[in-house]
């Protein structure tokens, strides 16, 4: 029988110490990048007294793993919140000085709450702005992958429930179908190419978010998340997988009409070269 040798990859021989030095250098480089960045977190909250404090602590704990220049959490509350969420968060500020409880009684809808959060973070001089939903519908443990992707040079990083590794649980089939269908229709009409065009877990650079706000957010319902992603279609964007759970059941006929109206409006603008 002939002497057969199994071909092996031509691996560069490196000592354990050289590998450790390389990993240490990469870690130091990442730490130096984060140390120059101020992070703002925009999070509308309402009627969440049962988990508001634990959620804020979980988010800030995840962010503390990185050496950010500073971290500021903006919890946006308005008249939609009727329980003790605001009271509990006000008490938490004594332990968490990075938490800012923003009372916004003039908000007319949830979109106003998000936009208020964006503007608070921008006014505070934050370089990156993370948008996250409360009540653990978005998982704080998913946050680190947004940071790791952002330092690769992207303008925006979007969470995806439908890309590889993403999932959605404790949610009706109707909501899943609406989200998937909305993604497919938007990609077809707007020339976008994301696996999830309706998710709301996302990280923006300061310039990217300012650009989005300058374009305007006109939807008063769920579609505003899609509207944001359409505005970002020519920026450097990436997706990371997320676990989303317990979506609100509030997708009624008026919400769908709002979504279709604004999608058609943006499609016509795109056709005319005005978007």
N, C-alpha and C positions, 0 to 999 in steps of 0.2 A: 504494500500500500504506500503510495507516495507521501512524502512528508509535507502536509498541507499546513500553511500558516494562516491564521485568521488575521485579516487586515484590520488594523486599529487606526483611529484618527490620529493625526500628527499633532498631538497636544504639546503646547509649550510647557516645559518643565519649570515649575515655580515652587519655591519653598513656601512653607506655611507662613513664615514671617513676612514674605513679600506679599502674599495674598492679604494678610491682616493689614499691612501698611496701605495697600490699595483701598481696602474697604474703609479704613480709617480716614484716608484722604477724601474719599467720596462723601463720607458722613460729615466731615468737617466742612466740605464745600456746601452741602445741603444746609448745614446749620448756619453758615455765614449768609446764605441767601435768605433763610427765614428770619434771621436776626435783623434784617433790613426792612422787613415787611410788617405793616400794621394790618391786622385782620379785623374786619367788621362782620358781625353776624346779624342778619335781618330775619326776625321770626315773629310773625303775627300770632297772637294767642288770644283765646276766648273760652271761658267756661272750662278751664282745665285745672281746677284746684287740686284734683287727685294726683296729678303727675307733673305739674308745672315745675316745681322745685327740683325733683329728681331729673327731669329732662334737661333743665338748664345746667345742672351739675354734671350730667353725663356729657353734654356737648363741650363744656369748658374743660373737662378732664381730658377729652380727646385732643383738644387744641393745645393743652399744656404739655403734651408730649413733644411739641415743636418749640423751638426757641424764637417765637415771634417777637418782634420789637414790642408789640402790645396787642392785646385782644380785647375787643369791646362787643358785648352782646346787647343788641337792641330788641327788647321785647315790646311789641306794639300792641296796645290794647285800646279798645274803643267801647261804645255803648252796647255792642253785641255781647260783651262779657257781663254776665249778671251774677256770677258767683264770687268767691273770695280769691280768685286767681291774682288779681292786682294786689290785694293785701298781702298774700303770701310772698309774692315776688318783691314787694317793697321791703319786707322783712329780710329777704335773702340778700338784698343789696348791702346790708351790714356785714355780711360774710364775704360777699362777692362784689368788690368795688368795680369790677369790669362789667357788671350787669347794669343796664340802664332801662328803667321801666318808662316807656313813652306812652303817655295818655293822649289819645287822639280822638276826642269826641266828635269831631267834624267829619270823620270818615263816613262815606256813603255806602261803601261796599268793601269786600275783602281786598279788591285790587288796590284801593286807596291805602289799605294797611300795608301791603307789600311795598308800594311806592314810597310811603312814608319811611319805611325801614331802609330802603335804598338811600333816600336822601339824608337820613340821619347818619348813615355810615359814611357817605361822601362828605358831609359837612364836618365830620370828625376827622377827616383826612386819611381814611382807611385806603390802603393800596389794593387789597383784595376784599371782596364782599361775598360772603357765603349766605345763600338763601336756603332755609330749611323749615319744614313744617313741624309743628310741635306734636304733642300727644304720642310720640314715638311712632307716628305713621312713617316718618323717615328715621332711619336707624343711625344714632350717633357713631356707631362702630364703622359705618361706611365713610366717615369724613376723611380719614387719612389718605385714601386713594385720590381724592380731589386735589389735595395738596401736592402729592407726589407727581400727579399728571401736570399740574399747573407749572411746576418749576421746569418742565420740559420746554416751556416757551409758548404755551397756549394763551389765548385771550379769554376764553370761556371753557369751562368743563361742565358738561351736563350729565346728570344721573339718568341712567336708562333702566327701565324695568324689563325691557324686552330684548336687550342685547345679550351677548354671551355672559352668563353668570348672574344676570338680573332676574328678579322674580317679584311677583305681586301676590299677596295672600290676604285672607280674611276680607275678600272683596267680591262683589257679585259679578257674575258672568257679563251682565249688561255693562257694567263700568269697564271691564276689560275690553269688551268688544268696541265700545265707544272710543277708548284710548287708542286701540290698535287701528281702528278704522280712521280716526282723525289723523293719525300719523301717516297712514298710506295715502289718504286724500291730499294732505298738505304737501307731502313729498312730490306727488304727481303734479300738483298745480303750481308749486312755488320753486321747484328745482332744488329743494333741500334733500339731504341724504342722511338723516338721523334715524336711528332705530326707535326713538321715542320722542315725539314732538310735543307731548303734553305733560311731561314730568315737571315738577317744581323744585327739585333738589339740584342746586347749581352754584357754581363759583365763577365770579367775574373779576377781571382786572378792573381797576378804577376807570381807565380810559374806555374800556368796552362798555361798562355800565353807563357812563356818561353819554356815550354814543347812542345806546339804546333809548335812554330817556330823551335825548334830543330828537329822535325819530318820532317819539310819541307812542303812548300805550292807550288805545281807544276802547278796547273791549272792557266791559264791566263785569265779565264773568270768567269762567275757567279758561277761555281762549287766550287770555292775556299771556299765559305761559308760551303758547304757540306763537303768538305775535312777537314775543321777545326773541325766540329762536329764529324766526324768519328774518328779523333785523340783523341777527348775528351770522347770517348765512355766508357772508363774504369775509368773515373774520377767521382767525385760527381757532378752531373748535375741536373738542374731543369729548368722548363719552366714557363713562365708567359705570359698571354694573351696580345697581342698588337693590335693596329689598324694601318694597313699599307694602304697607299693610293697612287694612281698615280704612279704605277710601270712604269719604262721606257719600251718602246716597243722593245728595242734592244735585242731580243732573236731570232737570225737568225740561219741558218743551221750550221754555223761554231761554234756558242756557244753550240748548242746541241751536235755536234760532240766532242767538247772539254769535255763536261760533261760526255758523254758516254765513251769516251776513258779513262778518269781518274777514273771513277767509276769501269770500268772493270780492270784497272791496280791495284786499291786498293783491289778489290775482289780477284784477283790472289795472291796478297801479303798476304792477310788474310788467304787464303787457305793453303799457304805455311808456315804460322806462322811467317811471316816476317814483319807484320804491328804493 
